[in-house]
Amino acid sequence: MDPQALRGDPLGDSENLAVNLEKQLKKWRLETEQDIETNQLLTTMFRNSIIEAMPSQVRSRLEEVVDLTSLMSHQELRDHVGHVVERFRKDKEKLSEQLEELQRKLA
């Protein structure tokens, strides 16, 4: 098993999170030849790789969550990561709109 091959692909700005997570899960299952949800060590490693692949603001929010990589079910993890990513994208869009408005006022 090559740990470098298991690194998560960065989440694109508008990429569907569910598709990204499914792609990562398939890659892990292929590389490890195991169901990662039945092996606690692989589960933790997989979840950490997902967190590491997120934008830095999302990653820092996720790192604050207790038990994110160990005790949550896979569905709870997906829901939580999805919520944080959605909030990050909305905040980023709102900030961009505010910046455009400010630039219009200054022009």
VMD Tcl script that builds the backbone (N, CA, C; Angstrom):
set m [mol new atoms 321]
animate dup $m
set s [atomselect $m all]
$s set {name element resname resid chain x y z} {
  {N N MET 1 A 0.850 -1.176 0.000}
  {CA C MET 1 A 0.000 0.000 0.000}
  {C C MET 1 A 0.894 1.236 0.000}
  {N N ASP 2 A 0.688 2.109 -0.964}
  {CA C ASP 2 A 1.472 3.330 -1.096}
  {C C ASP 2 A 0.711 4.489 -0.462}
  {N N PRO 3 A 1.204 5.033 0.657}
  {CA C PRO 3 A 0.495 6.137 1.317}
  {C C PRO 3 A 0.314 7.361 0.415}
  {N N GLN 4 A 1.266 7.606 -0.479}
  {CA C GLN 4 A 1.139 8.754 -1.384}
  {C C GLN 4 A -0.032 8.573 -2.346}
  {N N ALA 5 A -0.293 7.338 -2.744}
  {CA C ALA 5 A -1.409 7.065 -3.658}
  {C C ALA 5 A -2.751 7.284 -2.975}
  {N N LEU 6 A -2.749 7.296 -1.662}
  {CA C LEU 6 A -3.992 7.450 -0.910}
  {C C LEU 6 A -4.314 8.899 -0.563}
  {N N ARG 7 A -3.434 9.809 -0.921}
  {CA C ARG 7 A -3.710 11.219 -0.632}
  {C C ARG 7 A -4.985 11.645 -1.331}
  {N N GLY 8 A -5.778 12.437 -0.625}
  {CA C GLY 8 A -7.034 12.909 -1.195}
  {C C GLY 8 A -6.813 13.952 -2.271}
  {N N ASP 9 A -7.636 13.910 -3.311}
  {CA C ASP 9 A -7.586 14.940 -4.342}
  {C C ASP 9 A -8.265 16.187 -3.800}
  {N N PRO 10 A -7.659 17.362 -3.997}
  {CA C PRO 10 A -8.271 18.590 -3.486}
  {C C PRO 10 A -9.681 18.786 -4.052}
  {N N LEU 11 A -10.559 19.274 -3.219}
  {CA C LEU 11 A -11.931 19.547 -3.628}
  {C C LEU 11 A -11.948 20.807 -4.478}
  {N N GLY 12 A -12.498 20.716 -5.688}
  {CA C GLY 12 A -12.598 21.876 -6.566}
  {C C GLY 12 A -13.610 22.886 -6.048}
  {N N ASP 13 A -13.502 24.126 -6.523}
  {CA C ASP 13 A -14.379 25.205 -6.049}
  {C C ASP 13 A -15.857 24.892 -6.202}
  {N N SER 14 A -16.217 24.247 -7.293}
  {CA C SER 14 A -17.638 23.950 -7.508}
  {C C SER 14 A -17.888 22.448 -7.628}
  {N N GLU 15 A -16.887 21.654 -7.279}
  {CA C GLU 15 A -17.019 20.203 -7.385}
  {C C GLU 15 A -18.046 19.678 -6.379}
  {N N ASN 16 A -18.816 18.711 -6.822}
  {CA C ASN 16 A -19.801 18.073 -5.958}
  {C C ASN 16 A -19.061 17.263 -4.892}
  {N N LEU 17 A -19.328 17.575 -3.632}
  {CA C LEU 17 A -18.632 16.911 -2.534}
  {C C LEU 17 A -18.907 15.413 -2.513}
  {N N ALA 18 A -20.146 15.019 -2.732}
  {CA C ALA 18 A -20.500 13.594 -2.698}
  {C C ALA 18 A -19.716 12.817 -3.752}
  {N N VAL 19 A -19.561 13.394 -4.933}
  {CA C VAL 19 A -18.798 12.749 -6.006}
  {C C VAL 19 A -17.328 12.636 -5.598}
  {N N ASN 20 A -16.789 13.705 -5.023}
  {CA C ASN 20 A -15.400 13.696 -4.580}
  {C C ASN 20 A -15.172 12.617 -3.518}
  {N N LEU 21 A -16.063 12.541 -2.537}
  {CA C LEU 21 A -15.913 11.546 -1.469}
  {C C LEU 21 A -16.035 10.125 -2.008}
  {N N GLU 22 A -16.960 9.913 -2.923}
  {CA C GLU 22 A -17.138 8.582 -3.518}
  {C C GLU 22 A -15.893 8.178 -4.293}
  {N N LYS 23 A -15.318 9.129 -5.027}
  {CA C LYS 23 A -14.094 8.873 -5.793}
  {C C LYS 23 A -12.946 8.497 -4.850}
  {N N GLN 24 A -12.840 9.228 -3.741}
  {CA C GLN 24 A -11.795 8.930 -2.757}
  {C C GLN 24 A -11.994 7.545 -2.146}
  {N N LEU 25 A -13.238 7.226 -1.818}
  {CA C LEU 25 A -13.549 5.930 -1.213}
  {C C LEU 25 A -13.183 4.783 -2.159}
  {N N LYS 26 A -13.520 4.938 -3.436}
  {CA C LYS 26 A -13.177 3.909 -4.425}
  {C C LYS 26 A -11.664 3.744 -4.534}
  {N N LYS 27 A -10.941 4.868 -4.542}
  {CA C LYS 27 A -9.483 4.819 -4.635}
  {C C LYS 27 A -8.900 4.070 -3.431}
  {N N TRP 28 A -9.412 4.366 -2.255}
  {CA C TRP 28 A -8.920 3.696 -1.042}
  {C C TRP 28 A -9.230 2.205 -1.077}
  {N N ARG 29 A -10.428 1.860 -1.487}
  {CA C ARG 29 A -10.789 0.436 -1.534}
  {C C ARG 29 A -9.919 -0.310 -2.543}
  {N N LEU 30 A -9.647 0.328 -3.666}
  {CA C LEU 30 A -8.804 -0.284 -4.690}
  {C C LEU 30 A -7.378 -0.462 -4.188}
  {N N GLU 31 A -6.837 0.575 -3.581}
  {CA C GLU 31 A -5.441 0.558 -3.133}
  {C C GLU 31 A -5.235 -0.376 -1.938}
  {N N THR 32 A -6.170 -0.374 -0.993}
  {CA C THR 32 A -5.997 -1.184 0.220}
  {C C THR 32 A -6.579 -2.584 0.080}
  {N N GLU 33 A -7.452 -2.762 -0.899}
  {CA C GLU 33 A -8.160 -4.026 -1.112}
  {C C GLU 33 A -8.940 -4.442 0.134}
  {N N GLN 34 A -9.452 -3.434 0.843}
  {CA C GLN 34 A -10.239 -3.673 2.051}
  {C C GLN 34 A -11.386 -2.680 2.111}
  {N N ASP 35 A -12.402 -3.040 2.896}
  {CA C ASP 35 A -13.478 -2.095 3.179}
  {C C ASP 35 A -13.000 -1.231 4.329}
  {N N ILE 36 A -12.750 0.024 4.061}
  {CA C ILE 36 A -12.152 0.884 5.078}
  {C C ILE 36 A -13.052 1.100 6.285}
  {N N GLU 37 A -14.337 0.888 6.139}
  {CA C GLU 37 A -15.247 1.099 7.262}
  {C C GLU 37 A -15.192 -0.030 8.286}
  {N N THR 38 A -14.549 -1.142 7.969}
  {CA C THR 38 A -14.469 -2.252 8.921}
  {C C THR 38 A -13.123 -2.297 9.640}
  {N N ASN 39 A -12.220 -1.409 9.287}
  {CA C ASN 39 A -10.896 -1.362 9.897}
  {C C ASN 39 A -10.707 0.032 10.492}
  {N N GLN 40 A -10.654 0.132 11.817}
  {CA C GLN 40 A -10.608 1.438 12.483}
  {C C GLN 40 A -9.408 2.271 12.055}
  {N N LEU 41 A -8.252 1.645 11.895}
  {CA C LEU 41 A -7.067 2.385 11.476}
  {C C LEU 41 A -7.263 2.970 10.077}
  {N N LEU 42 A -7.752 2.161 9.144}
  {CA C LEU 42 A -7.997 2.658 7.784}
  {C C LEU 42 A -9.088 3.721 7.773}
  {N N THR 43 A -10.105 3.548 8.604}
  {CA C THR 43 A -11.178 4.545 8.688}
  {C C THR 43 A -10.603 5.893 9.096}
  {N N THR 44 A -9.782 5.898 10.130}
  {CA C THR 44 A -9.180 7.141 10.619}
  {C C THR 44 A -8.258 7.745 9.568}
  {N N MET 45 A -7.448 6.914 8.926}
  {CA C MET 45 A -6.545 7.415 7.882}
  {C C MET 45 A -7.333 8.007 6.715}
  {N N PHE 46 A -8.400 7.328 6.295}
  {CA C PHE 46 A -9.230 7.813 5.193}
  {C C PHE 46 A -9.848 9.161 5.545}
  {N N ARG 47 A -10.413 9.249 6.723}
  {CA C ARG 47 A -11.066 10.499 7.136}
  {C C ARG 47 A -10.061 11.637 7.248}
  {N N ASN 48 A -8.871 11.349 7.748}
  {CA C ASN 48 A -7.833 12.381 7.801}
  {C C ASN 48 A -7.438 12.833 6.403}
  {N N SER 49 A -7.377 11.908 5.448}
  {CA C SER 49 A -7.022 12.289 4.074}
  {C C SER 49 A -8.110 13.161 3.453}
  {N N ILE 50 A -9.369 12.896 3.805}
  {CA C ILE 50 A -10.477 13.725 3.315}
  {C C ILE 50 A -10.331 15.141 3.861}
  {N N ILE 51 A -10.071 15.248 5.152}
  {CA C ILE 51 A -9.919 16.563 5.786}
  {C C ILE 51 A -8.745 17.317 5.174}
  {N N GLU 52 A -7.623 16.631 4.961}
  {CA C GLU 52 A -6.432 17.267 4.397}
  {C C GLU 52 A -6.653 17.765 2.973}
  {N N ALA 53 A -7.602 17.174 2.254}
  {CA C ALA 53 A -7.857 17.565 0.863}
  {C C ALA 53 A -8.782 18.780 0.753}
  {N N MET 54 A -9.317 19.235 1.874}
  {CA C MET 54 A -10.246 20.361 1.862}
  {C C MET 54 A -9.489 21.687 1.814}
  {N N PRO 55 A -10.160 22.752 1.347}
  {CA C PRO 55 A -9.543 24.086 1.419}
  {C C PRO 55 A -9.167 24.401 2.873}
  {N N SER 56 A -8.155 25.225 3.070}
  {CA C SER 56 A -7.613 25.454 4.417}
  {C C SER 56 A -8.659 25.933 5.422}
  {N N GLN 57 A -9.591 26.810 4.991}
  {CA C GLN 57 A -10.611 27.300 5.922}
  {C C GLN 57 A -11.547 26.175 6.350}
  {N N VAL 58 A -11.883 25.296 5.432}
  {CA C VAL 58 A -12.743 24.150 5.742}
  {C C VAL 58 A -11.980 23.186 6.646}
  {N N ARG 59 A -10.744 22.941 6.300}
  {CA C ARG 59 A -9.915 22.024 7.080}
  {C C ARG 59 A -9.803 22.484 8.539}
  {N N SER 60 A -9.569 23.770 8.745}
  {CA C SER 60 A -9.421 24.260 10.118}
  {C C SER 60 A -10.716 24.108 10.908}
  {N N ARG 61 A -11.859 24.314 10.264}
  {CA C ARG 61 A -13.145 24.123 10.963}
  {C C ARG 61 A -13.367 22.650 11.290}
  {N N LEU 62 A -13.015 21.775 10.366}
  {CA C LEU 62 A -13.201 20.343 10.594}
  {C C LEU 62 A -12.270 19.819 11.684}
  {N N GLU 63 A -11.072 20.370 11.749}
  {CA C GLU 63 A -10.112 19.918 12.756}
  {C C GLU 63 A -10.558 20.268 14.170}
  {N N GLU 64 A -11.483 21.218 14.302}
  {CA C GLU 64 A -12.007 21.607 15.613}
  {C C GLU 64 A -13.051 20.624 16.136}
  {N N VAL 65 A -13.572 19.767 15.270}
  {CA C VAL 65 A -14.658 18.863 15.647}
  {C C VAL 65 A -14.101 17.625 16.350}
  {N N VAL 66 A -14.562 17.416 17.566}
  {CA C VAL 66 A -14.143 16.250 18.343}
  {C C VAL 66 A -14.758 14.991 17.727}
  {N N ASP 67 A -14.008 13.940 17.651}
  {CA C ASP 67 A -14.465 12.625 17.185}
  {C C ASP 67 A -14.805 12.557 15.698}
  {N N LEU 68 A -14.429 13.542 14.937}
  {CA C LEU 68 A -14.749 13.534 13.509}
  {C C LEU 68 A -14.097 12.355 12.794}
  {N N THR 69 A -12.894 12.022 13.185}
  {CA C THR 69 A -12.181 10.962 12.468}
  {C C THR 69 A -12.343 9.584 13.081}
  {N N SER 70 A -13.035 9.493 14.208}
  {CA C SER 70 A -13.101 8.165 14.827}
  {C C SER 70 A -14.506 7.691 15.184}
  {N N LEU 71 A -15.296 8.492 15.863}
  {CA C LEU 71 A -16.559 7.984 16.396}
  {C C LEU 71 A -17.784 8.219 15.518}
  {N N MET 72 A -17.735 9.213 14.657}
  {CA C MET 72 A -18.892 9.487 13.795}
  {C C MET 72 A -19.081 8.369 12.778}
  {N N SER 73 A -20.340 8.127 12.424}
  {CA C SER 73 A -20.597 7.185 11.334}
  {C C SER 73 A -20.155 7.832 10.022}
  {N N HIS 74 A -20.031 7.017 8.995}
  {CA C HIS 74 A -19.619 7.537 7.688}
  {C C HIS 74 A -20.623 8.580 7.192}
  {N N GLN 75 A -21.909 8.325 7.380}
  {CA C GLN 75 A -22.939 9.270 6.930}
  {C C GLN 75 A -22.867 10.577 7.715}
  {N N GLU 76 A -22.627 10.487 9.016}
  {CA C GLU 76 A -22.495 11.700 9.829}
  {C C GLU 76 A -21.292 12.514 9.371}
  {N N LEU 77 A -20.207 11.837 9.062}
  {CA C LEU 77 A -19.017 12.522 8.563}
  {C C LEU 77 A -19.339 13.244 7.260}
  {N N ARG 78 A -19.974 12.539 6.327}
  {CA C ARG 78 A -20.332 13.143 5.030}
  {C C ARG 78 A -21.227 14.363 5.232}
  {N N ASP 79 A -22.217 14.227 6.109}
  {CA C ASP 79 A -23.135 15.334 6.368}
  {C C ASP 79 A -22.403 16.523 6.973}
  {N N HIS 80 A -21.528 16.248 7.920}
  {CA C HIS 80 A -20.813 17.330 8.591}
  {C C HIS 80 A -19.859 18.041 7.628}
  {N N VAL 81 A -19.096 17.266 6.878}
  {CA C VAL 81 A -18.174 17.860 5.906}
  {C C VAL 81 A -18.970 18.652 4.866}
  {N N GLY 82 A -20.078 18.097 4.413}
  {CA C GLY 82 A -20.921 18.793 3.441}
  {C C GLY 82 A -21.426 20.119 3.964}
  {N N HIS 83 A -21.838 20.143 5.218}
  {CA C HIS 83 A -22.329 21.382 5.830}
  {C C HIS 83 A -21.219 22.436 5.881}
  {N N VAL 84 A -20.032 22.031 6.311}
  {CA C VAL 84 A -18.920 22.976 6.421}
  {C C VAL 84 A -18.500 23.481 5.040}
  {N N VAL 85 A -18.461 22.602 4.047}
  {CA C VAL 85 A -18.089 23.008 2.686}
  {C C VAL 85 A -19.127 23.975 2.122}
  {N N GLU 86 A -20.404 23.669 2.302}
  {CA C GLU 86 A -21.473 24.541 1.798}
  {C C GLU 86 A -21.400 25.920 2.450}
  {N N ARG 87 A -21.182 25.948 3.737}
  {CA C ARG 87 A -21.067 27.223 4.449}
  {C C ARG 87 A -19.856 28.012 3.945}
  {N N PHE 88 A -18.736 27.325 3.751}
  {CA C PHE 88 A -17.529 27.967 3.236}
  {C C PHE 88 A -17.784 28.575 1.857}
  {N N ARG 89 A -18.440 27.823 0.984}
  {CA C ARG 89 A -18.710 28.312 -0.373}
  {C C ARG 89 A -19.651 29.513 -0.356}
  {N N LYS 90 A -20.659 29.483 0.503}
  {CA C LYS 90 A -21.585 30.623 0.607}
  {C C LYS 90 A -20.861 31.852 1.135}
  {N N ASP 91 A -20.034 31.668 2.161}
  {CA C ASP 91 A -19.274 32.790 2.713}
  {C C ASP 91 A -18.318 33.364 1.676}
  {N N LYS 92 A -17.687 32.496 0.904}
  {CA C LYS 92 A -16.750 32.929 -0.134}
  {C C LYS 92 A -17.485 33.717 -1.219}
  {N N GLU 93 A -18.663 33.232 -1.612}
  {CA C GLU 93 A -19.461 33.927 -2.625}
  {C C GLU 93 A -19.929 35.287 -2.107}
  {N N LYS 94 A -20.362 35.327 -0.871}
  {CA C LYS 94 A -20.826 36.580 -0.273}
  {C C LYS 94 A -19.681 37.590 -0.204}
  {N N LEU 95 A -18.505 37.141 0.188}
  {CA C LEU 95 A -17.337 38.009 0.256}
  {C C LEU 95 A -16.973 38.538 -1.127}
  {N N SER 96 A -17.060 37.690 -2.130}
  {CA C SER 96 A -16.768 38.094 -3.502}
  {C C SER 96 A -17.753 39.163 -3.974}
  {N N GLU 97 A -19.034 38.964 -3.652}
  {CA C GLU 97 A -20.054 39.951 -4.024}
  {C C GLU 97 A -19.809 41.281 -3.320}
  {N N GLN 98 A -19.426 41.235 -2.051}
  {CA C GLN 98 A -19.146 42.462 -1.308}
  {C C GLN 98 A -17.939 43.186 -1.895}
  {N N LEU 99 A -16.943 42.429 -2.304}
  {CA C LEU 99 A -15.752 43.017 -2.908}
  {C C LEU 99 A -16.094 43.686 -4.236}
  {N N GLU 100 A -16.915 43.024 -5.053}
  {CA C GLU 100 A -17.344 43.616 -6.323}
  {C C GLU 100 A -18.126 44.905 -6.082}
  {N N GLU 101 A -19.005 44.893 -5.100}
  {CA C GLU 101 A -19.797 46.084 -4.772}
  {C C GLU 101 A -18.886 47.224 -4.327}
  {N N LEU 102 A -17.905 46.920 -3.512}
  {CA C LEU 102 A -16.960 47.928 -3.049}
  {C C LEU 102 A -16.151 48.488 -4.213}
  {N N GLN 103 A -15.739 47.621 -5.134}
  {CA C GLN 103 A -14.977 48.076 -6.295}
  {C C GLN 103 A -15.822 48.980 -7.181}
  {N N ARG 104 A -17.118 48.662 -7.317}
  {CA C ARG 104 A -18.012 49.524 -8.108}
  {C C ARG 104 A -18.139 50.898 -7.461}
  {N N LYS 105 A -18.254 50.929 -6.150}
  {CA C LYS 105 A -18.400 52.201 -5.441}
  {C C LYS 105 A -17.139 53.042 -5.539}
  {N N LEU 106 A -15.993 52.399 -5.566}
  {CA C LEU 106 A -14.729 53.125 -5.638}
  {C C LEU 106 A -14.383 53.573 -7.053}
  {N N ALA 107 A -15.011 52.966 -8.050}
  {CA C ALA 107 A -14.683 53.288 -9.441}
  {C C ALA 107 A -15.338 54.566 -9.900}
}
mol reanalyze $m
mol bondsrecalc $m
mol representation Tube
mol addrep $m
